[in-house]
Amino acid sequence: MPNKPKIYTKPALIEKLKEIANMGWVPNARKGNHGGIGNTLEDLLGIKENNLPIPNAAEWELKAQRLNSTSLCTLFHIEPSPRAIRFVPQVLLPKYGWAHQEDGKKYPKGEMSFRQTIHGLTRSDRGFMVKIDRTEKKVLISFDAKSVDIRHAEWLKAVKERVGLGELNPQPYWGFDDLEHKAGTKLLNSFYVQAEVKTVRGKEYYKYNKVMMLQKFSFEGFLKAIEEAKILVDFDARSGHNHGTKFRMRQDSWPMLYEKVTVIL
């Protein structure tokens, strides 16, 4: 008979996580090291996937990551409005794009690229950034020709010929309501566990030593994370394919996105 999945109350789960922390260094339970921190923790807890079986509670999930990791994780994909225009492939790519590095090699001659990872703290070297308009309740993409790096002078000249050097018109945006709904369905209440990592003879070992309980998604925290470059907007389009517009986050910033943060360890 297959093992029944383990059911935890929140207090029991907290005790179990403390037990695991007291175990010190534990070997990666999986072959290869990809995703090992979360998989090993799930095995130690006796659960499958990362949805925690806590009865009579709002949905919870388990997030596990390396301590001090600022690597980016994708939160969700969402294209900017006005969506009817298909803004990225129909406006940003043809009017603000540049020659793809594989133009005429891997891809046909004339292949264009629009790849930008931007945020709300500073402008990119091509003059793009994210702006938050709390009055209009919009997260907007902005362009400023004066902020373009000298290295891109030829590209800027091409933009001037195609569309001029003013602000994007119309500006692509995401409405607060759309973003709050999208983020809120992705960012569930979480037990957030961080581990130190070491490698011995090619095998990873983990010491789970920081645990927080994160409750109730905070949209204001989400907006602040954009303004502080903790959440970034990632465009990745070329003539032949739009890979989609993603909101990505620096992993060490999870607590910013919740109203209630309880430190357990």
N, C-alpha and C positions, 0 to 999 in steps of 0.2 A: 504493500500500500504506500502511495506517496505521502511524504511528510506534510502535515497540515501547516499552512503558513502561520508564523508566530503572530500573535496579537499582543500589542503593548498598550498599557495606559500611559499617559504622559509621564507620571512619576516613575513608572517602571522603566520606561525608555531612558529617562535621565539617569537612573541608577546604572543601567546597563552601559551607557556611554561613559560613565565615570569608571566602571570596571575595565572597559576597553582602554581608557586612558592610562589606568594603573598597570596595564600589561607591558607598557614600554614599547620597545621596537617589535613590530610583527612583520613577517615576510609578506610580500605581494602574493595574493592567493591565485592570481591568474598568470597564464603564459604571456610573455611580452609585458611591457609596462604601461600600455595605453589604457587609461581609465582605471588603473589599478587601485587608486586610493578609494574611490567610491565602491568598486566591486568588492574589495577586501573588507571594507566596513559593512557592506550588506551581508557578506558571508558571516562575519563575526556576530551580526545581529540576527542572522537566520531569516532574512527577508529577501524577497525578489524585487528587482527593479528598485526605483527610489521612492515609490509612493508608500508612505508609512501606514501600516494597518492599525490606526488608532480609532476605536469605535466611539460613536456619539460625539464626534468633534468635526469641525470644518476640515476640509482636505488638507493634509500635510505632506511635505516631501522632505527628502534628505538631500542636502547639498554637501559634498565633500570636496576639498581642494587642498593643494599644497599651501603651506604657510608662506606668506609674503609673495604670493604669485600675483602679478599684475597682468597676466596674459588675458586676451580678450575672449569672451564667450558670446555667442549670438543669443540675444533675447528673443527676437522675432523678426519676421519679414513683413513689411507693409509699404506699399507704394504711396508716394505723395499725391495729394489732391492738387488741382482738379483732375480726377482719375480718368474722366472721359477723354482728356487730351493725351493720356499715356505720356506723361511729362518727360520721363527719363529717355525712352527711345525716340520720342518725336521732337523734343526741344533740347534737352541738355546734350544729348549725344551729337545730333547734327550741327547745332549752333555753337556749342562750347567744347566739343570733343577735339581730340588730337589723333595723329596717326598711331595706330596700334603698333607695338614693338615687333609683332609678327606680320605686319602689313606686307603683303606680297610674298610671304614665306609660307607659314602655316595657314594663313588666311588669305583671301583674295586681295588683289591690289586695291587700295582705297579703303581698307578696313579701318574704322575709327574706334577709339576707345574713350570711355568716360569712367575713370576709376578715381574716386576721392573718398577718403575717410576724414570726416570733419566733425567739429563739436562747437560748443558755445563759448570757448575761452579765447581762442585766437583764430585768425584766418589761415587757411592753407596757403601753400606757395602759389596756388592758382587763384587766390582771392575769394575762396568760398568759406562760409561758416554757417552755423546754425544760430538763429535768433529766436528768442521766446517773447511773444507778445501776450502778456497776461490780460490786457484789456480786450483784445480781439479773440483771446483763447486759441492761439495758433502757435505751432512750432514751425518756423519758416526757414527756408534756405535763402541765403543772401550772397550776392556777388559784388565785389568792389575791385574795379580794374586797377586802382592805385596801389592795391596791396599785392599785386602779382610780382613774383620774383623776376629779376632781370633775365634769368635763364630761360624764361618762357616768353621772351619778347616777340619771337616769330609767331607763336601761338596767339598772343594777345592781338597782334596785327590782324591775324586771320579772323578772330572773334569780332574785331572792330568792323571788318568788311562784311561779315555775315549778319551781325545783329546790332552792332554798336556797343559802346562801353558803359552803358547805364546799368542800373539795378535790373535784376531779372524781372520781366513783365509778361504775364503775371508771375508772382513768386510762388513756387511750389510750397505746399504746407501740409501739416497734419493738424486736424482739429483736436482740441484737448479731449473731447468726449470719445472720439475714435481711439486715440492713444491710450486713454485711461482704461477703456474697456479691453483693448488688446493686451496691455501690460498686466492689468488686474487678473485676467484669466490665465496668464503665464506665471505670474509671481505669487505662488501660493504661500501659505504659512510654512515655515521651514525650520528644521533643525540644521544648523550650519556648522559643519565640523571641519576644522583645519588640522593638517598634519605636517610635522617635519618629515623630510625625506632623506634617506641616505642610500648609497649603492655599495654593496659588498660583493666582490667577484661577479659583477654584472647583474646582480639581483637587487631589486629595490626593496627597502624596508620602510615602514611607516610608524611614526609615533603620533597618535591622535591626542593632541594636547590643548586644543581650544574648541569650545562648544558654545554656541549661542542659540537662543530660541528667537526666531524672527516672526513677528505677528502683524498682520494687517498692512497690506500694501499702501504706501504713501505716494500719491501722485506728485505732491510738492517735492518730495525727496527725489523722485524720478526727474523732474524738471531741473532741480539743483544739480543733479549728477550730470546732466547735459551741459549746464553752464560751467561746471568745474572740470569738464573733459574726462569725466568718469564713464559717461555713456557717449558713444560716438555713432554717427550715421555713416553707413558704408554704401557707396554707390559702386556697382561693378557691372558696367554695360559695354558691349561692343556692337558693331554693326550687325553681326550675325546673331547675337543673343544677349538679352538682358538677364543677368544672373540674379536680379532682384535687389531691392533696397533693404538693408538690414539695420536694426538697432543692436549695437554690440556694447558690452560692458567690461570694464576692468574688474577681474574676479574679486579683488580684495574690497570691492565697494558694495557688496550685497547689503550690509546693514543699513546703508543710506536709504534703501528703497522700502523700509518698513517703519511703521509708527511706533512699534514697541519692540525693543531689543533687550532680551534678558540674557546676561552672561551666566553661563552654567559652570564653565571651567575657564 
